[in-house]
Amino acid sequence: MKIAFLFPGQGSQAVGMGKGFYEVSAAVRSLYAEASGVLGFDLARLCFDGPEAELQLTANTQPAILTASVAAAHMLAEGGITPALAAGHSLGEYSALVVGGALSFGDAVRVVRKRGEFMQAAVPVGVGAMAAILGLDLLVVEQICQEASGPADGGSPGIVSVANINSSAQIVIAGHRVAVERAVALADERGGRKSVLLPVSAPFHSPLMRSAGERLAEELKTVVVSPPKIPVVRNVDAGLTINAEDVIPYLIGQVASPVRWADCVRRLVSEGAGVFLEVGPGRVLTGLLKRIAEGIRNYAVEDPESLAKVLGILWGQSSG
């Protein structure tokens, strides 16, 4: 049975993440030192001590989560566990490509720092928004977005579209705040279980991010890409990235396209994955997994305690 690594995206950050691995591993300390050298500030101190408001800034959050995720994957590898397949949610796709051997860690840290800056700069703070729509299927949410887009009565024009398809019953929308608020109201009218605006600083994975994608394309021209050692499932279309030439175009497209996470998980299952490890801070993907696929084993690895538990389970099963 194949093991798939899942890497978290923005929203999984927390002050203190990665500290346990940093304290026990010289290799992990070297990773943080390399990231700090690329970024020009002490990433370990920010991750472990905060302040939280600074860690929450998109340009800081993205390299912080990437580094914590790659560190966790390194610790799993030291324990003899490596993936046959991988996928990452939004930012997490970069972590997957690093662990899969397609991108160098240093290049990825530099690029995701810029990616965060570009995404934040694409839309002025307060103009865009995102919301989670629970309890309505994709077709209904897409129809709501169409109805909510366009001129508001007496207000400014706006667009809203599907940004994340996290499961059949959890869909995130993004766009101009006025349009997102209209869509939330429509979702409530159509019988949605719950609709909530998310505490994010920009409308990620919406057409409003196209300028960020254009700027990211220029940045990615400086990156050396290698053929992935394992297949990495892409956010944009749930296809498999197995060639070096596929990496950059899909990373560019990902910025302004929906994250088709439910399809990504189903693709991993269809490729033979039966054990899923969420590798990095938080347990967001582990929670989503239970709503997407049945009968698969999944575990989260974010600190030495969870690592020891998972290694005990996996090696115990392989030797039993």
C-alpha positions, 0 to 999 in steps of 0.5 A, a space after each residue: 500500500 502506497 504512502 502519500 504525503 499531504 502538505 498544508 497551506 496557509 492557515 495552518 500556521 501557529 507560533 511554536 510550529 516546528 520547534 520540537 523538531 528544531 530542538 532535536 535535529 541538527 539537520 532541521 536547524 540547518 534548514 532553518 538557517 538556510 531559510 533565514 539566509 535566503 529571507 534575511 531575517 531569523 525565521 526560527 525566532 519568528 516561528 517559535 516566538 512570534 509575534 503572531 501578527 508578524 507570522 500571520 503576514 502572508 509573505 512570512 507565513 508562506 516560507 514559514 509553513 514551507 520550512 516547517 513542512 520540509 523539516 517534518 518530511 526530513 524527520 520522517 525520512 530519518 525514520 525510514 518513511 518516504 512518500 510514493 506520492 505527494 500533494 499540497 494544498 495551495 502553498 503546500 504544493 511547493 512543499 510537495 515539489 521540494 520533498 519530491 525533488 523537483 525544486 531546491 529548498 532554497 529556491 522554494 523559500 525565496 519564491 514563496 516569499 515573493 509569491 506571498 508579497 505578490 498575492 498580497 499586493 494584487 488586491 488592496 487590503 479590505 477590497 477582497 474577501 474569502 468565505 467558506 460555504 458549508 452544506 451546498 454542492 459545487 454546482 449550487 455554489 457556482 450558480 450562487 457566485 454567478 448571481 452574486 457577481 456584477 454590479 450591486 444595487 447601488 454599490 460597486 461592481 464585483 466578482 466572486 468565484 470558487 477558490 477551494 473545493 475542499 470536500 463535497 460539502 466545504 467550498 471556499 469562494 473568493 473575490 471582491 468583498 461586496 460580491 462575496 458578502 452577496 454570495 454568503 447571503 444567497 447561500 444562506 437563502 439556498 439552505 446552506 448549513 453555514 457560511 462564514 467570512 474567513 480571516 484572510 488578507 486577500 482573495 486567494 485563488 480567484 481571478 483577482 490574483 492574475 497580476 500576482 501570477 504574472 509577477 510570479 512567472 517572472 520570478 519562476 524564470 530564475 528557478 532550476 527545476 528537476 524531474 520529480 522523483 515521485 508523482 506530485 498531484 497538482 491543485 489546478 487539475 488533479 493531474 500528475 506532475 511527473 516531468 520537469 517541464 510541467 512544474 512551472 506552468 502549473 505553479 503559475 496557473 495555480 495562483 488564480 485558479 481554484 484548488 481542487 483539493 477533493 479531486 487531488 485526494 481522489 487522484 491519490 487514492 486512484 493511484 494506489 495511496 492507502 496511507 496518508 500523512 499530513 506533514 507539517 503544522 496543523 491537522 486541517 488536511 487530516 480533517 478534510 480527508 475524512 470527508 473526501 475518502 472512506 476506508 483510508 488511514 491518515 495521520 498527522 506529523 507535526 512534532 516529535 510526539 506525533 512522529 514517534 506515534 506514526 513511526 510506531 504504527 507504520 513500522 509495527 504494521 510492516 513488521 507484524 
